[in-house]
Amino acid sequence: MYRKINKTILQALREIVGPEYLLNTRERLEDYSHDETPNLSFSPEAVVKPATAEEISELMKQANRENFPVVVRGGGTGVTGGALAIHGGLIISLERMNRILEIDEENMMAVVEPGVITGVFHKAVEEKGLFYPPDPASLADCTLGGNLAEDAGGPRAVKYGVTRNYITGVQAVLPTGEIIEYGGKLAKNVTGYNLLHLLIGSEGTLGIATEITLRLLSRPKLRVDLLVPFPSYFKAVRCVSEILRRRITPTVIEFMDQKCLEISRQVMEGGVPFDEAAAHLLIEVDGDDPDEVEAQYEAIGEICLEGGASDVKVADSPKYQEQIWQTRRKLRECIKVVSPIKVSQDVVVPRMEIAPLLMGIDEIEKKHGIEIIAYGHAGDGNVHVNFLKRDREEADWRQDLKKAVREVFQLAVSLGGTISGEHGIGVTKKDYLDLALNPAAIRAMRRIKLALDPKNILNPGKIFPEEKF
Ligand SMILES: Cc1cc2nc3c(=O)[nH]c(=O)nc-3n(C[C@H](O)[C@H](O)[C@H](O)COP(=O)(O)OP(=O)(O)OC[C@H]3O[C@@H](n4cnc5c(N)ncnc54)[C@H](O)[C@@H]3O)c2cc1C
C-alpha cells in the first residue's frame, strides 16, 4: 500500500522544487490526469516541475522515504497510459527541462534536456544542415525523453531505424534517487552492462532520463514522396514486400486503406490529396544525388505499376508533400472525431507477413462485427489497428472488443510478431504480455525492476500483468 501525499509531504516537495512549481489544486491536476490514451483518466495527488537532475533525485529519495508512487511525464502524447498516475501519488513533469544544451556540429552529436519537443529539435538541427531521423507522428508535442522511454519509431524507421539507434548517452535518476551517467558522444561503447539500452524503451519504470546525448546525420539534400493508389489493399501490401525483396530501401512506406481515407475526407477541412482508391501507399525516398534518388523512385514506381497500382504520383514540392503528410499525421485525430471511443493497438510482424496480418485482421473484423481500421508503417511490418465503437451498445462493444483485441495479438504472435512495435505496453496491454513473452522472460524483467526499484515507487502498475513485487 502506498502512502497518500499529506501536508507534510507537500511541504517537503515545495521545498525541493520551489512553491510556484508544485501544483495540487483539482483544476491544475486535471491537465495531468490523462494522456492520449482514449478513455483513461487518473488524477495524481500532486504535480511538480523540477528544473534539475538534483531536484529529481531529492524527489525520488523523498518518495522512497515516504512510500508514495511517482510517474514521470514528458509531452503526455503516450497512447498506452504510461504517463498516468494509476495509483495516485506524484507526477514529475519535465516541461521546464526543455533546453537544447549543445549541437556539436563537428562530432555530429547533440546534448539535450529530456523535455525538448521532438519537432523543435528537428528544426534546430536542420538549420545547421544536420538531421535527426526519428519522426513519430506526434512530433509537434512529444518530447525526446518520452521518445527514449518508449523507444519511439516513426515513418522514417524503414531506412533510419528508431530512437534507440540514435541515443549514445544518458544521465538518469534511478528510482532510488541515485544519479547515473552512461555513454556520451561515442560511436562505440562496451563498458559494463549497457544501462543506456536498459533505460531505452523501459516506459518510465526504471529511471528518469535527465540529459540525453543524440547522434545526428547529415541532412539529405533531396526528398521525394510517391503517392500510389491501388484497386485493392492486397495488391498494395504485395508491392511493399516486392520493393523490400528487391533490396530497395525507401525512407518511408506507409499504408492507408480506403476506410481511413474516407474518414479523413469527412473530417479534414479542405479535403485530402488522395484519390478514391481501395488503398494507398505513401513512399518516400531521400538522398543527396539527384540521379540516385530518381533511379530509386522510378524503380519503385515500376514495381507498383507492375503490381497493379492505378497511378504513381510524384510529390517533390514542399507544399504538396506537406498536404500529404498532414493527412497521414492527422489520421488518428480524424478517427477520434468519428468515433470518440476507440482502442488502438500497434502490432508488428516480420515485414513479409504484412499481407497475412491484414487479411487476418479482416477476418477478425467480420467474425466479431467490430469496425477495425488498420493503417501504418507497412515498411516496418508495424500496423496501427483501431477498433471503433461508433454508436454501438457499451456492453456489446466491450465484449467483442476484448475478444477481437486478443485475437489480433494472437495473430501477430503466430506470424512471428509481437504486441507492440512502438507504443509500449503501459497499462492497456499489460494483461496480454504473456501472449508475447515466455514466463522466464517476464520473470527476468521483474527481477530487473525489483533490483532498481525495490519499493516499486517509479511508475507502478505498468508493463506487468499484476503486481507481485
Ligand atoms: C497523434 C499521435 C501520433 C503518434 N505517432 C507515433 C509514432 O509515429 N511513433 C511512435 O513511436 N509513437 C507515436 N505516438 C505515441 C507517443 O507520441 C510516443 O510514445 C512518444 O514517444 C511519447 O512521448 P511523450 O513525451 O509524449 O511521453 P509521455 O506520454 O509523457 O510519456 C510516455 C512514457 O514515457 C515516460 N517518460 C517520459 N519522459 C521520460 C523521461 N525523461 N525519462 C523516463 N521516462 C520518461 C513516461 O513515464 C511514460 O511512461 C503517437 C501519439 C499520438 C497521440
The ligand as a MOL file (V3000), in Angstrom:
LIG
                    3D

  0  0  0     0  0            999 V3000
M  V30 BEGIN CTAB
M  V30 COUNTS 53 58 0 0 0
M  V30 BEGIN ATOM
M  V30 1 C -1.1710 11.5760 -32.8690 0
M  V30 2 C -0.1280 10.6480 -32.2930 0
M  V30 3 C 0.7830 10.0640 -33.1450 0
M  V30 4 C 1.7700 9.2080 -32.6370 0
M  V30 5 N 2.6680 8.6650 -33.5040 0
M  V30 6 C 3.6550 7.9030 -33.0320 0
M  V30 7 C 4.6350 7.3610 -33.9320 0
M  V30 8 O 4.6120 7.6030 -35.1410 0
M  V30 9 N 5.6090 6.5850 -33.3950 0
M  V30 10 C 5.6780 6.3220 -32.0570 0
M  V30 11 O 6.5900 5.6240 -31.6330 0
M  V30 12 N 4.7460 6.8130 -31.1990 0
M  V30 13 C 3.7610 7.5920 -31.6390 0
M  V30 14 N 2.8320 8.1010 -30.7640 0
M  V30 15 C 2.9290 7.7790 -29.3190 0
M  V30 16 C 3.7190 8.8160 -28.4720 0
M  V30 17 O 3.7300 10.0750 -29.0950 0
M  V30 18 C 5.1280 8.3370 -28.2180 0
M  V30 19 O 5.1020 7.2010 -27.3770 0
M  V30 20 C 6.0660 9.3700 -27.5750 0
M  V30 21 O 7.3690 8.8320 -27.5330 0
M  V30 22 C 5.6520 9.7820 -26.1690 0
M  V30 23 O 6.4200 10.9220 -25.7930 0
M  V30 24 P 5.8750 11.9320 -24.6740 0
M  V30 25 O 6.9290 12.9400 -24.4190 0
M  V30 26 O 4.5610 12.4550 -25.0410 0
M  V30 27 O 5.7870 10.9420 -23.4290 0
M  V30 28 P 4.6480 10.8040 -22.3210 0
M  V30 29 O 3.3670 10.4230 -22.9360 0
M  V30 30 O 4.6690 11.9750 -21.4330 0
M  V30 31 O 5.2230 9.5520 -21.5250 0
M  V30 32 C 5.3240 8.2930 -22.1350 0
M  V30 33 C 6.1140 7.3650 -21.2120 0
M  V30 34 O 7.4500 7.8190 -21.1280 0
M  V30 35 C 7.8260 8.0440 -19.7710 0
M  V30 36 N 8.7420 9.1890 -19.7870 0
M  V30 37 C 8.5190 10.4300 -20.2970 0
M  V30 38 N 9.6240 11.1820 -20.1740 0
M  V30 39 C 10.5580 10.4090 -19.5790 0
M  V30 40 C 11.9110 10.6050 -19.1750 0
M  V30 41 N 12.5360 11.7490 -19.3500 0
M  V30 42 N 12.5550 9.5710 -18.5770 0
M  V30 43 C 11.9620 8.3800 -18.3980 0
M  V30 44 N 10.6890 8.1380 -18.7440 0
M  V30 45 C 10.0080 9.1280 -19.3290 0
M  V30 46 C 6.5060 8.2750 -19.0410 0
M  V30 47 O 6.6050 7.9310 -17.6690 0
M  V30 48 C 5.5890 7.3290 -19.7860 0
M  V30 49 O 5.7110 6.0230 -19.2860 0
M  V30 50 C 1.8180 8.9260 -31.2370 0
M  V30 51 C 0.8870 9.5170 -30.3840 0
M  V30 52 C -0.0790 10.3620 -30.8980 0
M  V30 53 C -1.0630 10.9810 -29.9590 0
M  V30 END ATOM
M  V30 BEGIN BOND
M  V30 1 1 1 2
M  V30 2 1 2 3
M  V30 3 2 2 52
M  V30 4 2 3 4
M  V30 5 1 4 5
M  V30 6 1 4 50
M  V30 7 2 5 6
M  V30 8 1 6 7
M  V30 9 1 6 13
M  V30 10 2 7 8
M  V30 11 1 7 9
M  V30 12 1 9 10
M  V30 13 2 10 11
M  V30 14 1 10 12
M  V30 15 2 12 13
M  V30 16 1 13 14
M  V30 17 1 14 15
M  V30 18 1 14 50
M  V30 19 1 15 16
M  V30 20 1 16 17
M  V30 21 1 16 18
M  V30 22 1 18 19
M  V30 23 1 18 20
M  V30 24 1 20 21
M  V30 25 1 20 22
M  V30 26 1 22 23
M  V30 27 1 23 24
M  V30 28 2 24 25
M  V30 29 1 24 26
M  V30 30 1 24 27
M  V30 31 1 27 28
M  V30 32 2 28 29
M  V30 33 1 28 30
M  V30 34 1 28 31
M  V30 35 1 31 32
M  V30 36 1 32 33
M  V30 37 1 33 34
M  V30 38 1 33 48
M  V30 39 1 34 35
M  V30 40 1 35 36
M  V30 41 1 35 46
M  V30 42 1 36 37
M  V30 43 1 36 45
M  V30 44 2 37 38
M  V30 45 1 38 39
M  V30 46 1 39 40
M  V30 47 2 39 45
M  V30 48 1 40 41
M  V30 49 2 40 42
M  V30 50 1 42 43
M  V30 51 2 43 44
M  V30 52 1 44 45
M  V30 53 1 46 47
M  V30 54 1 46 48
M  V30 55 1 48 49
M  V30 56 2 50 51
M  V30 57 1 51 52
M  V30 58 1 52 53
M  V30 END BOND
M  V30 END CTAB
M  END
